[in-house]
């Protein structure tokens, strides 16, 4: 009954933890709960600094929950424009976060990261990225100070899951395991499968080529 009522009058949920803090996992959990989730958005928009707010306002009319960039940067505006919304800050240790950033993104640049951090890639800019990450987490907590019903802090890497998320949202805890998306081990497994498939395709191509050569000869 509680779930049905919440479906009929659903508040917006803004996931405002920086990427690589479990944003994909949280998005999948919210989808399990019936939320329409979007994000990241506008990552490669060269004019993201100016286009983000119009884009965000348009997306808010179409979705229930918002995760990854640019949503962490917009929590003040979204709080002001969407009363009674819920905000979720996912965090992890600064060291594990920057290691994940460097491993995942390296020297690859995007306009979004350039706008957020001042430099488009984490490799070689570790201190700059960590300072921005830590400052964001401090500012979010200070902004929502005294509003425990509006902000939930989740440490997914430490085991936080349904037992914290569902009561915060006023939802029943589902009878399924809490998801864990985009783990490094999962990415490595997918990459290994891709590499093996590519090698197998090359082997088949070589065998076919040799047979075709013998047939022509």
C-alpha positions in Angstrom: 0.0 0.0 0.0 2.8 2.4 0.9 4.6 1.6 -2.4 1.4 2.3 -4.4 0.8 5.6 -2.6 4.3 6.7 -3.3 4.0 5.8 -6.9 1.0 8.0 -7.3 2.7 11.1 -5.6 6.4 10.6 -6.2 8.9 13.2 -5.0 12.0 13.8 -7.1 15.2 12.1 -6.0 18.5 13.8 -6.8 21.6 11.6 -6.5 24.3 14.2 -5.9 27.4 12.1 -5.2 30.3 12.5 -7.6 30.7 9.8 -10.3 32.6 6.7 -9.2 30.9 6.7 -5.8 28.3 4.1 -6.7 26.1 6.2 -8.9 25.3 3.3 -11.3 24.5 1.1 -8.3 22.1 3.7 -6.9 20.5 4.2 -10.2 19.8 0.5 -10.6 18.4 0.4 -7.0 16.0 3.2 -7.8 14.9 1.5 -11.0 14.0 -1.6 -8.9 11.9 0.7 -6.8 10.0 2.0 -9.8 11.7 5.3 -10.4 12.3 6.6 -13.9 16.1 7.4 -13.8 18.2 9.5 -16.0 21.9 10.5 -16.0 24.6 11.2 -16.8 23.5 14.0 -19.1 25.4 16.4 -21.3 28.8 14.9 -20.6 30.2 15.9 -24.0 28.4 19.2 -24.4 31.1 21.8 -25.0 28.8 24.5 -23.7 27.7 22.5 -20.6 28.3 25.4 -18.2 25.6 27.4 -19.9 23.2 24.7 -21.1 23.1 22.6 -17.9 20.2 24.4 -16.2 17.8 24.5 -19.2 18.6 20.9 -19.9 18.1 19.9 -16.2 14.8 21.7 -16.0 13.5 19.9 -19.0 14.6 16.5 -17.8 12.9 17.1 -14.4 9.6 17.1 -16.1 10.2 13.7 -17.6 12.0 11.7 -14.9 11.7 10.9 -11.2 15.4 10.4 -10.3 18.6 11.9 -11.5 22.2 10.6 -11.1 25.8 11.3 -12.1 26.8 14.5 -13.8 25.7 17.3 -13.9 23.3 16.6 -11.0 25.8 16.9 -8.1 26.6 20.4 -9.2 22.9 21.5 -9.3 21.7 20.5 -5.8 21.1 24.1 -4.7 19.0 24.9 -7.8 17.1 21.7 -7.8 16.3 22.0 -4.1 15.0 25.6 -4.6 13.0 24.7 -7.7 11.6 21.3 -6.6 10.3 21.5 -3.0 10.0 18.2 -1.0 12.6 16.5 -3.2 15.0 13.9 -1.7 18.8 14.2 -2.1 21.2 11.3 -1.8 25.0 11.9 -1.4 27.1 8.8 -2.1 30.6 8.9 -0.8 33.7 6.7 -0.5 37.2 7.4 0.8 39.1 10.0 -1.2 42.0 7.7 -1.9 39.8 4.9 -3.4 37.8 7.5 -5.3 40.7 9.1 -7.1 42.2 5.7 -7.8 39.0 4.7 -9.5 38.9 8.0 -11.4 42.4 7.6 -12.7 41.9 3.9 -13.6 38.6 4.5 -15.4 39.2 7.9 -17.1 43.0 8.4 -17.2 43.9 11.1 -19.7 40.5 11.0 -21.4 39.0 14.5 -21.3 35.4 15.7 -21.4 33.9 19.2 -21.3 31.9 18.1 -18.2 35.0 17.2 -16.2 36.8 20.3 -17.4 33.9 22.4 -16.1 33.6 20.7 -12.8 37.3 20.3 -11.9 39.1 22.9 -14.0 40.9 20.1 -15.9 39.3 17.6 -18.2 41.1 14.4 -17.0 42.1 13.1 -13.6 45.5 11.7 -14.7 48.1 14.2 -13.6 45.5 16.3 -11.8 44.9 14.1 -8.8 45.2 16.7 -6.1 42.9 19.1 -8.0 40.3 16.4 -8.4 40.5 15.3 -4.7 40.2 18.8 -3.5 37.1 19.4 -5.5 35.6 16.0 -4.4 36.1 16.7 -0.8 34.9 20.3 -1.0 31.7 19.1 -2.7 31.0 16.6 0.1 31.6 19.2 2.8 29.4 21.8 1.1 26.5 19.4 0.6 26.5 18.4 4.2 26.7 22.0 5.3 23.9 23.0 3.0 21.5 20.3 4.3 22.5 20.7 7.9 19.5 20.2 10.1 17.5 18.6 7.3 17.8 14.8 7.9 14.6 14.1 6.1 16.0 15.7 2.9 19.5 14.3 2.7 20.7 10.7 2.9 24.5 9.9 2.9 25.3 6.5 1.6 28.5 4.6 1.7 27.8 1.8 -0.7 31.3 0.4 -0.6 30.8 -0.1 3.2 27.6 -2.1 2.7 24.9 0.6 2.9 21.8 -0.6 0.9 18.1 -1.1 1.1 17.9 -0.8 4.9 19.0 2.9 4.6 17.6 3.8 1.2 14.1 2.5 1.5 13.1 4.1 4.9 14.5 7.4 3.6 12.3 7.2 0.5 9.3 5.8 2.4 9.4 2.6 0.4 9.1 -1.0 1.4 12.3 -3.0 1.3 12.2 -5.3 -1.8 12.8 -9.0 -1.5 15.9 -8.9 -3.7 19.6 -8.4 -3.1 20.8 -4.8 -3.4 22.4 -4.3 -6.8 26.1 -3.6 -7.3 26.6 -2.1 -10.8 29.8 -1.2 -12.6 32.2 -3.0 -10.2 35.9 -3.0 -11.4 35.8 -6.8 -11.3 32.7 -6.9 -13.5 34.3 -4.5 -16.0 37.4 -6.7 -16.1 35.3 -9.8 -16.7 33.5 -8.0 -19.6 36.8 -6.9 -21.1 38.2 -10.4 -20.8 35.2 -11.8 -22.6 35.5 -9.1 -25.3 39.2 -9.9 -25.8 38.6 -13.7 -26.0 35.8 -13.1 -28.5 38.0 -10.9 -30.6 40.8 -13.4 -30.5 38.4 -16.2 -31.5 37.1 -14.2 -34.4 40.7 -13.6 -35.6 41.5 -17.3 -35.3 38.4 -18.2 -37.4 39.3 -15.6 -40.0 42.9 -17.0 -40.3 41.6 -20.6 -40.7 39.1 -19.5 -43.3 41.8 -17.6 -45.2 44.1 -20.6 -45.2 41.4 -22.9 -46.4 40.4 -20.4 -49.1 44.1 -20.2 -50.2 44.4 -24.0 -50.4 41.1 -24.2 -52.3 42.3 -21.7 -54.9 45.6 -23.4 -55.2 
